[in-house]
Amino acid sequence: MSEEASEESTFKILIASDNHLGYAERKPNLSQDSFRTFEEILQIAVKNEVDFVLLGGDLFHESQPSSYCLQRCTELLKKYCLGDRPVSIEFLSDQSEHFNHLKNPIVNYEDPDLNVSLPIFSIHGNHDSPNGNQLVSALDILSSTGLINYFGRWTDLSKVEIKPLLLKKGDTKLAIYGLSHISDQRLARLFQDKKVKMPYVGESDWFNILVLHQNRANRGIKNFIPDHVIPKFIDLVIWGHEHDCIMEPQQCMVGGPMVVQPGSSVATSLSEGEATDKHVGLLKIHKNMYKMIPIRLTSVRPFIFDDIVLCKPDTDDYDSEAPRDQAINDIKRKVEEMIQRATIKQEDNNQAPLLPLIRLIVKYYTEAQVLNSIRLGHMYENRVANPGEMFKFSNFVPKERQKKTNGVSSAEDNEFCDVDDWASRVEDVVEKYFENYARGDKMKVLSVKLMTQAVSRFVDVSDNDAMKVAFESQLNRTVSKLEERNADCDQIAESLEIIKQERIRDEDKEVIELAKEFEKERKRPKDTVEMDITNGDDDNDDCVQVVDEVSQRPARGRGSRGGAKAPRKTRARGARAK
């Protein structure tokens, strides 16, 4: 972009994504990480006097953020987004189409009841997607207060039509196509069936941006969105969801779109992709030219990811007398080096240093080199932020392919030994195993597709009840159908096979029903436990009794006989027994 471009006709936009507010909220040493960095992002926006902030989804880490998380987010937005600085961009398209989920469908900086100085436009991601019977997102709550402009929401999953936000500043015209998160499998199928429409504005003087929140990396067949499905007229794609930060626009295929991947602003997993420096981007657009300026975030907790290969037994360096001690010493030296690297990383940040996140992959040759990772991590309890998750031990010896008794490797052996070549998620492995190789172990009642859906929900949105809900839902339906068939005992196996075939035929309907069951379970209030704190019978010790008033189920611990015991009567200290 030319340096002589007029400021009056140049959009200045701050690009960020995957802020995951509320991540690790229950871990005292990590609870403020997401909020601290989000505040830095807002400070950068104010300092550079941007026209607006554009977020690529997953503002929140959970679809139902805690009250504290919502309160902290609201405080930050009020502090940095409200003020007297005028907003110099025109909103040209029909606002009622983009904000029809609001009672007052209007962009917030044109609301006469608000003084907005820093507009924020955001789509939702897979973590903060709408949920519940009314399909309300946490972004709906912020949007109804006027603190953000939530757009790109789409509810008709039979087709998708993305109408752009049309903005103007001076002589520069900007069209922003926003698509909030949709299941990758469903969206990939819609692209394949040509049911995703993005109406072109029709004039060459518009700069076109697409912001979406989907899998970009290949995570299985039809489980990602390939670059080539993006329309040719799109000038720049802001791709949320992927946490690797790639702020330099890149073109992955000839004639394809230029893609920017902001990445996350907080590390939510101890993976190598999260260990790169975190950035936001200052995007300047003048007519059909643009420039992306990466800005490093300095408030991010340093994260060092590395690996070490322990000594091989058949080398001169291997200590056969004390391989365990040798492994400990090698690991200690490596960790000290990593902590030193984290310290250097924070030297220019001009703020109090933070305890680093450390992740060391330890590759061993013999079991004698394997250590207790939790006990080893406790040695660094006051020096790192994640002592219990510092180490992962991995066998460095390549696994030999198992031979069958006849000495010939089967297709299963070959494919599952090379699982890294074709699977990137555990769901891929589970589905392929049960569909192709389970043989006599194939499931007779449960649907592979539905159980894979439950695994995906557990992985993607941390739904701990997903497997239980999927299992109970299918079990209850199967029992009901068996009762309807009134099958004799010797006909149950045959009936189960018929029911399974019916399930496969109606699998798409059951997928929808299971999604409803997930939301119903999420909304169901959890049982509460009332505590009866009394003095015990023993005159020497005070005793605390916990009595479950909701359901006195039989104990299942070691030594339990399974019978429910009556609550023990207690008496005050010094009282006589009757």
Secondary structure, DSSP 4 states (H G I P E B T S, - for coil): --TT--GGGEEEEEEE----BTTTTTSTTTTTHHHHHHHHHHHHHHHTT-SEEEE-S-SBSSSS--HHHHHHHHHHHHHHHBSSPPP--EE-S-HHHHSTTSSS-S-GGG-TT--BSS-EEE---SSS--BTTTTB-HHHHHHHHTSSEE------TT-EE-PPEEEEETTEEEEEEEE----HHHHHHHHHTT-EE------TTEEEEEEEES--S--STTSS--GGGS-TT--EEEEES--S-EEEEEE-STT--EEEE---SS--S-SGGGGSPPEEEEEEEETTEEEEEEEE-SSSPPEEEEEEEPPPTTSTT--SS-HHHHHHHHHHHHHHHHHHHHHHHTTTS-S---PPEEEEEEEESSGGG---HHHHHGGGTTT-S-GGGSEEEEE-SPPPPPPPTTS---HHHHHHHTHHHH-SSHHHHHHHIIIII-GGG--SSS-HHHHHHHHHHHHHH--TTHHHHHHHHHHHHHHHHHHHHT--GGGHHHHHHHHHHHHHHTHHHHHHHHHHHHHHHHHSPPP---------S-TTS-------SS--PPP-STT--SPPPPPPP---TTPPP-
